Every structure is written in C-alpha cells, then in structure tokens.
Amino acid sequence: MYESYYGLSAKPFQLKPDPRFFFGSRNHKRAMAYLQYGLSQGEGFIVITGEVGAGKTTLVRSMFQELDSEKIVAAQIVNTHLSSEDTLKMVASAFGIPLEDASKAVLLTRIEKFLRAIDEQGKRALLVVDEAQNLNSQTIEELRMLSNFQTSDNCLLQTFLLGQPEFRKTLMSPEMLQLRQRVIATYHLGPMDADETRTYIEHRLHTAGWNKDPVLHDDAFAGIHEYTGGIPRKINTLCDRLFLMGYLEELHEFDRSHVDSVIKDIQQEFDQSALAAAPQAAPAPMLAASFDANVQSLEYMNERLARIERAIQSMIDALTKLLFSSKIKVPEEPNP
C-alpha cells in the first residue's frame, strides 16, 4: 500500500523470507560460513539455532540460491510436528520419492535407492530440517539412521538442522549421544546490535529502491532497535507498520515519537487481544484514573482516525484531478 507513495519497487519489510533481501550481519555471515563449511565436508549434521525471527530460514534460502544443482540435490521440510514414520514420508516427498502403498520398510528402501542413484550421477543429497525444536527423540533417531546410508567412499545424505534455542538442550540430552557424534559444527544465530539494525533497515530499503523518502532520524533507528532487540522479523513488523502510518498520515520523516506511536498501537492491540481471550470477571466500579485513561485513549484514536480520513480524502481529490485532466476525448453524439 505504501510502496507507490514512497516510490518503492517492492515491499521492503515483508515477513516472508526472501533471499533478495538477505543481509549479512556479523552473525549471519558466520552462520553462512558454517553452512558452507558443512557443504564442503559433505557428511554429518550441521546445527544452526536462533530465536524466533532471527533469520534462519532466510539464511538457508540464500544458501540454496548459491548451490550448484549439478552437484547437490537439496530438499527442505518445515512441518516437524510429526511421528517418526510421518517424518520419513515428508523426507521422501521432499525429494520427490513415491509414497503410494509404502510401509516403513519399503519407504526406507526407496529412499536408499534414490540416494544411491543420486550418488551414481556424481551428486550429493542435502536435507534441511526447519523448526527442529519440535522433533521428538524417535524422529531425531530416524534422521540419524538415514545418515547411515553410504557407499564405501561417500555419505549419501547430509542434514542441516535449524531450530530455536531449546533445541540445543535436546541435543545435549543423554539419548542424543550418537547424534552429537555426527554433528560436525553448530552455531547460534544471535540478534543484531544497534548499528547493524540501522544498516539492515537501510539495506532492505535500498533493495526496494529507496531514495531517502521517507527520512529516518537517528532517534527513530534507536527506538526501533530498543523495541525489537535486533531480531529481523520484529524489525520488519515494526517498520512495516511505521511506513503504513507514514502513508496514511502523509509523513516524509520519522523520528522517535512516530516509532513510539506505532509501538503504542501494537501494544494496545496485544492488550486488547489478551483481554478478549481472558475469562470475563465480575464488573468493578470504574476508578477516576481508569476513566481518564480511557478518555485519553479515545481522544488519541479519534485523532488518528481524523488523520486517516484526511489521507483518504486527499487520495480521492488526487484521483479526481487525474480523471478530469486526462486527455481521453468523449465522442460527440451525431446530429439528428
């Protein structure tokens, strides 16, 4: 919605992982180096962990773009709330292996046959498992068993595990000893610092054709980092709302007050959602302070609605001018 208003060629803060917008922060570069190291080894497991929204999936998709399809056949599974047998089916499906009437034994045979065919073509198979923190111990064991498929010279399947920080606890549990022995590298993808947060925002804007409109002041960047903690997905969510507000209120500069205003809106929405989901208590007498707070909130919302109405009216006026100034000629009716 705000892209055309600010002259952008794409939406810079979309939540969907897009390799075009990949930003190599210090931590992301290190994580990518570990992935590339794993690829060079051609065996075992690589484990990458990070907070929700830290950029793990975007990292892997960026890596996928650089893979040589003549050498590596890659597949990814995301739905990990599955039994061990269903996970084998997901692995087979990701590689395009037929599933019809396949028992577990038949499925394993088909997977091995596929991997050996890949090896005979001079290629390697790579499996990426996202949301690994949802895997149970039996499922992890099935994935480990798949790594037993090998020839006298090569390991037939290499696996990258991506998960939230709690997966590291799972990995360190006693029953995961055999898997740990096959992990050749692990890395935790941490948040960005204040400088990287600013560079990240500017990088995404420049990728979308930003020409310094709108201008973001230093205190706006500081407010964004303070609220998001340097987590990419949180930054995208906040900045997307910030630019939407700028479009609706016809702003071409953002300072800390604008960032705080959007944060206040987001927090109010979460508070209202939590209130709606909470059990209803018996009504209590309204205190004067609570009444004043509600009045102030109502006044604030009325002010925002008025600004939105003005923005919509200005759009209608602009469209009206465009229609009347167009050079389309209406044909004259013929004389009787």
PyMOL commands that set and color helices and strands:
alter all, ss='L'
color gray80, all
select helices_A, chain A and resi 19-21+26-41+56-66+84-94+104-120+132-134+137-146+166-171+174-180+194-207+218-228+232-248+256-277+288-325
alter helices_A, ss='H'
color red, helices_A
select strands_A, chain A and resi 45-50+72-77+124-129+157-163+183-189+215-216+253-254
alter strands_A, ss='S'
color yellow, strands_A
deselect
rebuild
show_as cartoon
